[in-house]
Amino acid sequence: MQQIISILVFLITLILIVSHKINRTIAAMLGATLLIIFNIFPTQMYPFEHYLDFNTIFLLLGMMVFVNAIKKSKIFTFFGIKALSYFGKNGVWLFLILTALVAITSSIIDNVTTILIFIPITLAITDTLKIDYFPYILGEIMASNIGGASTIIGDPPNIMIASAANFSFSEFFGVMFPVAVFNLISMDILLIFIFRKQLIKKFQAEIINNMNKSKIIEDKKRFRLSLILLITVIIAFIFQHQLGVESSIIALFAGFFALLIMEPNDIQNTIKEVEWESILFFIGLFVVTGGLEETGVLNELSMMLVDFAGRSAQLFSSFLIVTSGILSGFVDNIPYTATMIPVVANLKSINPEVFTSLNPQWYSLALGACLGGNLTPIGASANIIGIALIKQFKGDNISFKKFFFYGFMITLMTLFISTIYINIRYFF
């Protein structure tokens, strides 16, 4: 009975989010509280203690405060104009550079932080040139999930999988980086073709030259402080494992330290600008997907996968990429990955003759879990935050249907490329 309730609540919540009948945050929070009321969890506080990813939530909070604290110095506008001066010949070239930079950054620091840094810069560029921001932002969101798949530290599922499989950084990178490059290039080509009318246009040199000569920075001291803070935070994220500090702690310290230094007299208004709706949406979504894990729904799905494709290592790897990609588009990839890790680890004991090495299965799980995030607007944290920033800065609502239209094509293509890659690398 509990499984039925958890599935029904998840499906109803998803339908409400997709249909936009009610606000997505209200839908997620109502779904979460309903699961608690129906005693799906051992205690009422249990889902908040066991299924909330506080590292993600506090990372969002800290970085939102940080971005809001330094953006008044016009640091993002400055970087946007500098990027234009170097790469501003035309829309295609600008698109390629931005998506490449996002993918590289996402392989080093988490996707959410990357999006929080790059989207304000991109919006500053598109506003200045008076061009459509959507192709660039969409490309950056997709690139963040693709780039995050290339390293152990790029996406949380990779950390979990590398730990379970005992992969080194270089070993993981050696396998995942080539397919990430293939996927990024393919994504760029597809989106440039789809948005060719918006992207294939030259920018007027006079506009860019005038912007370079214009006085952007009004308070140089404030700008220098913002620049020092931004560089320090990026360095801290890059070396977070050596420092032994969680990304969320770095973000919280950076956010509130920047608030102290940059906005000591305007704290209330700066904190008001935090996208609290998205943070609450995350909390609700974590609990709703936690209900599927708590009642064993995710575990049963994983065992069905073994029953269906467990007689062939090649078939299992291919099927694992596709299944993980689809499920990760709707269910948070962290609990899904946590559920699948013991399933993959036990394959040798289930069928030792077929599964002589589990490397192709581990990498298939990583690819599916990371790339599936591009399928829907709720498939990855970067998607949710990217859409929230569009609403915050532009006042536009990107519908589930609009995002899914592009996300489906890109996810299908990248999963197909990844399946071919794994098959060629390990089975031919």
Sequence and secondary structure as in RCSB ss.txt:
>XXXX:A:sequence
MQQIISILVFLITLILIVSHKINRTIAAMLGATLLIIFNIFPTQMYPFEHYLDFNTIFLLLGMMVFVNAIKKSKI
FTFFGIKALSYFGKNGVWLFLILTALVAITSSIIDNVTTILIFIPITLAITDTLKIDYFPYILGEIMASNIGGAS
TIIGDPPNIMIASAANFSFSEFFGVMFPVAVFNLISMDILLIFIFRKQLIKKFQAEIINNMNKSKIIEDKKRFRL
SLILLITVIIAFIFQHQLGVESSIIALFAGFFALLIMEPNDIQNTIKEVEWESILFFIGLFVVTGGLEETGVLNE
LSMMLVDFAGRSAQLFSSFLIVTSGILSGFVDNIPYTATMIPVVANLKSINPEVFTSLNPQWYSLALGACLGGNL
TPIGASANIIGIALIKQFKGDNISFKKFFFYGFMITLMTLFISTIYINIRYFF
>XXXX:A:secstr
 HHHHHHHHHHHHHHHHHHTSS HHHHHHHHHHHHHHTT SSSTTHHHHHT  HHHHHHHHHHHHHHHHHGGGTH
HHHHHHHHHHHH SBHHHHHHHHHHHHHHHHHHS HHHHHHHHHHHHHHHHHHHT   HHHHHHHHHHHHHHHTT
STTSSHHHHHHHHHHT  HHHHHHHHHHHHHHHHHHHHHHHHHHTHHHHS B  HHHHHHHHHS   S HHHHHH
HHHHHHHHHHHHHTHHHHT  HHHHHHHHHHHHHHHH TT HHHHHHTS HHHHHHHHHHHHHHHHHHHTTHHHH
HHHHHHHHHTT HHHHHHHHHHHHHHHHTTS HHHHHHHHHHHHHTHHHH TTT S  HHHHHHHHHHHHHGGGS
STTSSHHHHHHHHHHHHHH     HHHHHHHHHHHHHHHHHHHHHHHHHHHH 
